[in-house]
Amino acid sequence: MCDGAEKNFHGSTGARVVRERYIASGNGMSAKKRISAALAYPLVKRLIVENLPPHIKLYLTGLLCSIVAAAATGATAWIMSVMINSIYVERNAAAAWGISAVIVGIFLVKGIADYCQTITTGKVRRAIVSDLQNRQFSRMVRFDINRFANQHPAKFVSKIMFNARAGAAVILTLTSSTVSDVLKLIALASVMVKQDPMMSLISVAVLPLLFLSVGAITRKLKALARGETELAALVQSIGTEAVEGIRTIKSFQLEDKAAASFAKAVRKMERRGIQINRTSALMSPLMETGGGFIIGLFIIYASWQTLGNGKTPGEFMAFITAFMLAYEPAKRLARVNVDIQKQMVAVGQMFDLIDTPEQRQLATAGEHLTDVEGGLRFEDVAFSYEGNSPALHGVSFEVRPREKLAIAGRSGAGKTTIVNLILRLIEPDRGRILLDGKDITKISLADVRDNIALVSQDVFLFEGSIRDNIRDGRPNASDQEIESAADLARVTSFASSLENGLDTLVGPSGTNLSGGQKQRVAIARALLKNAPVIVYDEATSALDGENERAVMEAAFDNAFQRTVICIAHRLSTIKAADRILVFDAGMLADSGTHDELAMRSEIYRSIFHLEASAPIVEGGETLRQSVLR
Ligand SMILES: Nc1ncnc2c1ncn2[C@@H]1O[C@H](COP(=O)(O)OP(=O)(O)OP(=O)(O)O)[C@@H](O)[C@H]1O
């Protein structure tokens, strides 16, 4: 994705609009709608069906361990009746040895089964989290660029991480912890029913009352959880913003302001966390009271049965042990819905993200180009960013193949918008753009981008060496071709003084290089691409005069067989172009050579502070400009 274009999309409402349009089109449902739809059953089903099968072997191993652990739990309760009746009722001391050995065996089996189950579930969870993170990320980088509007990049990444963890939690809660708890309950219920069917029935009858009261808590939690992901993403984006802008923060002494806005977001998050915690904690008193009520009831009933109706103390003990052991899994099961609902909000957002149509789908559709000459034509092109007044009002111009064209204009005149349109990062509201006479909307997106190389003002470099970054322009280029591009872009002149030359690591986002050095690497990358059209969008703004002249002379040299479009604010950069287009407030105000424009265009003169009557020196600068330079 090109950074230069990206910068222009922050601050618009495009993403929301795209998303709303998408939802309106019926292709996707909003997170809110998804969640409320029948307890999100279709969403849960999709989550499991799409993500569990690749890890089915591991999952089934875990399930087997759960079955063993559940059987061992049931056996723990059952052995109580044998122990009490044999040792204490029948007073058979010798039985103690055998029973102790069995108890050790049961606990050993249960321990091993629990261990294996934890290990396998952990592996499945990690694998699903990674899958979901990768799926979301690989979709995100293919989004239409408008989808990034109004969003801090860190927010996207934070949401991706959060959503993936939530998705894995839902899958494993339902298919692993819940299944394991249900298995344990079945084993324990069998012991209870065997010892006392009547009392078992009473215990089960109380449970629905508990589930009903839990329902109210679930609804409240769902509402609270909705804002939690947003707040987490906000904290992340404020933090990242501060790190990115640390030099500005320090130079303006804004540390307190930055810390205060971070603290405010963290505080909000803390409050939301406390609310969620408090609501979710309400479960405990409800469950404890319910459990105590059943045990109290059972003690009265059991004493009556044991003392009057010939029940053995062993049966009483086994029942109460089974009941106590069943209490924890039952409590967890009662709150499954609560836990799931908290996560489903994030899962809904994750599917919204995954379902967003990717612009890449357009990549293969459309005509394919061969032997592109690099001629471009704008025919009455108009474009407005969402909710804003038009950035371009019906612009028409032509760039001949191999022409060296410069675009000048005041800030906000629409220059970068033209670049975004050429690269099809945005589509015109009206009019057409033709590449070699073909409407670019009819050409496959991949072919359009293959034939246009962009160097933007805000350079983006990947962590890696200078050579790796240049190679991104054409991955199959030879080392020699990389070195020639590096020479042309004046990379060699600084890389040769570095210990590792072109193999020097640039650091995260190129932080080990200066702004001008990064721009030179980006220019080399674009040159290596060998595209018939090369666009420089403020690409030399950070270069010193000497390097800039060298780079632009090479670009504007007629021997350089490419169409060059160069946007610049510096007169020294554009004056050597064959032709200069002057833009003003989204309209093409004039076009011509530097000398012609300096003579006749008021706007052109005002952009470069040229004096109307000043004599023009060689190369088209005023005498004053020439002296100042
Ligand atoms: N993402 C966006 N959302 C809304 N309006 C935008 C967006 N990007 C640009 N604009 C508006 O569109 C107009 C043209 O912007 P553009 O970036 O094309 O200007 P420019 O000539 O390249 O400016 P500069 O020289 O400062 O880079 C401006 O009025 C700007 O405010």
The ligand as an SDF file (V2000), in Angstrom:
LIG
                    3D

 31 33  0  0  0  0  0  0  0  0999 V2000
   -9.0660   11.5610    2.8580 N   0  0  0  0  0  0  0  0  0  0  0  0
   -9.5960   12.7370    2.5860 C   0  0  0  0  0  0  0  0  0  0  0  0
  -10.8070   13.0100    3.0520 N   0  0  0  0  0  0  0  0  0  0  0  0
  -11.3880   14.1920    2.7820 C   0  0  0  0  0  0  0  0  0  0  0  0
  -10.8430   15.1560    2.0540 N   0  0  0  0  0  0  0  0  0  0  0  0
   -9.6230   14.9460    1.5580 C   0  0  0  0  0  0  0  0  0  0  0  0
   -8.9260   13.7240    1.7960 C   0  0  0  0  0  0  0  0  0  0  0  0
   -7.7240   13.7960    1.1730 N   0  0  0  0  0  0  0  0  0  0  0  0
   -7.6770   15.0030    0.5770 C   0  0  0  0  0  0  0  0  0  0  0  0
   -8.8070   15.6960    0.8040 N   0  0  0  0  0  0  0  0  0  0  0  0
   -9.1500   17.0230    0.3110 C   0  0  0  0  0  0  0  0  0  0  0  0
   -9.0850   17.0090   -1.0940 O   0  0  0  0  0  0  0  0  0  0  0  0
   -8.4690   18.1830   -1.5670 C   0  0  0  0  0  0  0  0  0  0  0  0
   -7.2840   17.8240   -2.4520 C   0  0  0  0  0  0  0  0  0  0  0  0
   -6.3150   17.1520   -1.6530 O   0  0  0  0  0  0  0  0  0  0  0  0
   -4.9300   16.6370   -2.2410 P   0  0  0  0  0  0  0  0  0  0  0  0
   -4.2760   15.8200   -1.2020 O   0  0  0  0  0  0  0  0  0  0  0  0
   -5.1640   16.0470   -3.5560 O   0  0  0  0  0  0  0  0  0  0  0  0
   -4.1480   18.0140   -2.3880 O   0  0  0  0  0  0  0  0  0  0  0  0
   -2.6450   18.2720   -2.7710 P   0  0  0  0  0  0  0  0  0  0  0  0
   -2.6800   19.2560   -3.8640 O   0  0  0  0  0  0  0  0  0  0  0  0
   -1.9340   17.0040   -3.0130 O   0  0  0  0  0  0  0  0  0  0  0  0
   -2.1100   18.9390   -1.4180 O   0  0  0  0  0  0  0  0  0  0  0  0
   -0.6240   18.9010   -0.8080 P   0  0  0  0  0  0  0  0  0  0  0  0
    0.2420   19.6650   -1.7460 O   0  0  0  0  0  0  0  0  0  0  0  0
   -0.8010   19.6220    0.4870 O   0  0  0  0  0  0  0  0  0  0  0  0
   -0.2360   17.4700   -0.6400 O   0  0  0  0  0  0  0  0  0  0  0  0
   -8.0960   19.0010   -0.3470 C   0  0  0  0  0  0  0  0  0  0  0  0
   -9.0830   19.9990   -0.1720 O   0  0  0  0  0  0  0  0  0  0  0  0
   -8.1430   18.0540    0.7850 C   0  0  0  0  0  0  0  0  0  0  0  0
   -8.5790   18.6700    1.9650 O   0  0  0  0  0  0  0  0  0  0  0  0
  1  2  1  0
  2  3  1  0
  2  7  2  0
  3  4  2  0
  4  5  1  0
  5  6  2  0
  6  7  1  0
  6 10  1  0
  7  8  1  0
  8  9  2  0
  9 10  1  0
 10 11  1  0
 11 12  1  0
 11 30  1  0
 12 13  1  0
 13 14  1  0
 13 28  1  0
 14 15  1  0
 15 16  1  0
 16 17  2  0
 16 18  1  0
 16 19  1  0
 19 20  1  0
 20 21  2  0
 20 22  1  0
 20 23  1  0
 23 24  1  0
 24 25  2  0
 24 26  1  0
 24 27  1  0
 28 29  1  0
 28 30  1  0
 30 31  1  0
M  END
$$$$
